[in-house]
């Protein structure tokens, strides 16, 4: 038996009944325990009684006394408890028994074997349950750690992005927003290819993004980010529409730090006849970070509103 434990009552009772039947004499009982590693110190008083007044002690009393003692010794006698049980369960030769005790000893050993087998099976099931519970706790902790890490990342990105609205230098602002948006999309698990690489439209002019790609529900979206000083009009969004249109089954997403004119929104609404085109304001992303909204779920809501309500600039709060 691999698992060691204090003898429970049912096992204790069977052990008290079987060991005296496996041993012919009182001396054999003490020898049986000594062979299992029980110390002479624990057997000393029984040895003395057996030597001086053998009529005052019996095999069953000896067995109960020794088993009770090693059962009460805790971890100190763990090995001895195991060894005694192992010797009983491993009994194959019953010729040392008195003839009248053989059948009963065999039956008792069989009961103990069955009890031990059940205990082993229960122990294995307990170990498996403990393992499964540990896995559940591990997964739960990993999820808690993931949520905590995401929260820290979103707070940091929110603060960094919000601070850029106070920066009036378009060059510095454009370079600073690039890594923020890249990391934001990565943290939220929607970035397919790093995007938001800015170029200067004209010397001293506003900065705009070179194409980037994200994936939502199996659809690819060509993304463009513009941080201009005026609301984007039809001419400002038309170029991105052309880029999207030349790429087959691809959808469009424009993020603007300065908003959109009504004609630009109308043009994107009309474009729904040919494909999905979604508009978002950069301040929305700041709000989503602050509220820790799921970027994937929030963008999906905007896409649904664009397709169902024909509102490409549905503001999610």
N, C-alpha and C positions, 0 to 999 in steps of 0.2 A: 504494500500500500504506500503510495507516494505522499498522500496528504496526511499529516499528523494532527491529531486533535485529542482533547481529553475524552476518555471513554464516556459516551452518553449512557443513560440508564439501561436502555435495552441491550446494548452491547456489553455493558458491565455485567448484567445478569447472566448472559450466555457464557461469558468468559469464566465467571465464577462456577458455572455448572460444568464446563467442559474440561478445564485444566486438571481438576482432581481425577477425572475419569481417564485422562491421558497418562496419568502417573499412578503406579501401583502402590507406592508408599508415601508417607509423610516426608521422608528424606528426599524422595524423588521430586516432590513438589518444590522444595527449596532449591534443589539442583536445577530444576527447570527454569526457575527465575534467575538463578545465578548465571546460567548459560545465556540468558537474554541480556546480561549486563547489569542486573540489579545489584547494588553494592552490598557488601557484607554488613556495613553499618545499618542498612535498612532491614536486614534479615537477622541481626544479632540476637534480639530478644526471642525471636521464634526459634532460633538454633538452641538457645539456652533452655527454653521450655521443653523442646523436643528431647534434649539430652537429660534434663533433670526430672521432668514429669510429663512424659509423652502422652499419658492418658488425658491430660488437660487440653490437648490441642488436636484438631482434626484437619483433614486435607482441605475441606471446604472453608473452614475458618482461616487456615493459612492463606489460601488463595484470595479470599475476600480482603484480608488484612493487607497483603502485599499489593494487590491491585488498587485498593483505596489509597494506600500511601503513594504509589507512583502516579496515581491520577491527581493527587493533591500537590505534587511537587512542581507543577507548571512546566515551563520550558526546560528546567534543569533535567527533568526525566523524560523529555520528549523522545529521545532516541530509544530509551528502554521501553516506553509504551509502544513505539513502532515495532520494536524487535519481538516483544511478547506476542503482539497481534500477528506479526509475520510468521512466527513459529506455529501459531495455532492454525492460521489459514493454510499454511504449507504442509500440514500434516497429511501424510500418505500411508504411513505404516502404523497400524493399530495393534500390532502384536504385543506392544508393551502394556496394553490395557488388560485389566482383568476381563476374562471372557464375557462376564455378565454386563460389562460396561461398553463393550466395543460398538454395538449397534447404536446405543444412545450417544456415544462420543462421535460417531460418524454423522449422525443426524444433527448434533449440535454444531459440528464443524461446518456442515453444509449450510446451516442457518446463518452462521457467522459470515461465511463466504458471500452469501446472498446479500446480507446486510452491508458488508463492506463494498460489494459491487454497486449497490444502490447509492451508498455514500459517495463512492468515487464518481458515479454518474452525476449525482447532485452537485458535487464539487466542480466537476467539469462544466456543468451548466452554469453554476455560479460564476466560474471564471469567465465563461463566454459572455454572460450578462454583464459582468464587470468590465470586460473588454469593450463590449458594445456601448455601455454607459460612458466609458472613458472616451470612446470615439465621438459620441454625441457631445460630450463636454468639450472635447478638443475642437470640433467643428463650430460649436457655439462660441467658444472663445475666439477662434479665428475670425468668425463673422463679426463679433464685437470689436476685435482689433481692426478689422477692415473698415467698419463703420466709423470708428474713432479716427483712423488714419485719414479716411475721406473727409471727415468733418474738419480736421486740422488743415488738410490741403485746401479745401474750399474757403475756409476762413482766411488763410494766407493769400490765396489768389484773389478773393474778393477785395481785401484791403489794398492789394497791389493795383488791381484794375481800377478801383474807385479813386485811388490817388491820382491816376493819370488824367482824370477830368479837370484837374487843377493845373495841368502842365500845358502851357500855351505854345511850346516848341513842337511843331509837327514832326520834325525829324526825330527828336528824342522820344516823343510820344509813340511814334510808329515803331521804332526799334524796341521799345519797352513792351508794347502790347503783344508783339509776336510771340515771345516765349510764354507769356501768360496764357494766351488762347491755346497754343499748342499743348501746354500742360493740362489745361482745363479739359480739353477734349480727350486727352489720354486718361486722366483720372476718372472720367465718366465712361470710358470704354467705347467711344464712338469714332475715334480717329483712325482712319485707314492709312492716310499718307500725311506726313507733316505738311502743314499749310501755313498760311498767314505770313508769307515772306513778302515784305513790302518793297515796292519800287517807287521812285519819284515820277509822277506823271509828267511834270514839266519842272524845269529848274525853278526852285522856290515855290512850286505848287504843292497841292495836297498829295498825300501818300495813299496808295491803294494796293490791294493784295493780288499776288499772282495765284492762279487756281490752286485750290486744295480740295481734298475729297474726304467725305465722311459717309458712313453707312447707317441706314435706319431701316429695320424690317426688310432687309434684302434689297433695298433700293440705294443706289449711289447718288450722292448730292455733291454737285460742284459748288464750292463755297467761295464767296468773295467778301472781304471785309473792307469797308471804306470809312476812313475817319477824315471827313471833309468839314469845312466851316459852314456849309449850307446844306439844307435838306436835299436829298438826291431826287433829281427829276427824271423824266423819261429818257433823256439822252444819257444820263449817268448809269442807268440800269440796262440799257439796250445792248451794250457790248457784251455784258455777261449773258444775256439771253441768247446772243449769237453763239457764244462759246458752248452753252448748254445744248443748243439746237444742233450743233455740229458733232455731238457725241452720242447720238442715238438715244437709247433708253436711259438717259441720265436726267436727274432733276436739278433744280437750281435753288440756292440759298444765298441771300445777300444780308450781311450784318452791317448796319450803319450806326455810326456814333452820333450822327446829326439828324436822323429821321428821314422821312420820305415825303415828297409832295403827293397830293391827291392824284394828279395825272399819272404819276409813276405807279401808284397803287392800282389805279384803274388799268393801266397797261399790263401789269402782272396778272390782274384778274382775267383780262381777256386772253392772256397767254395760256390759261388753264385749258383752253380748247386743244392746244397742242402738247402741253405737258405741265407738270406741277412746278410752280415757282413760289417760294416762300420768302417773306421778308421778316427781319428781326431787328430790333434796336439794341445797341450795345448795352444800354441801361437795363434792358430785360435780363441780360446775362449776369449783370451785377446783382440784380434782385434774386435771380435763381441761385446764385452762389450764397447769398446772404441767408435765404430760406432753406438752403440745402435741397432744393428740388432736384429730382433726377433729370439730367440733361436729355437723356434719351426719351423719357416719357413726356417731357415738356415740348421738345421738338416734334414729337409725334402728335401732340395735341395741336400744335400750330399747323402741321401738315393736314390733319383731319379737318380743321376749320377752313383751311385754304381750299380743300377739295369739296367738302360738303356744303359749307356756307359761302363759298366763293369769296373768302376774306383772306387774302395772302398776308395781311398785316394784323392778324389777330394777336392782341397783346395778352400774354399769359402772366397773371399775377398770383 
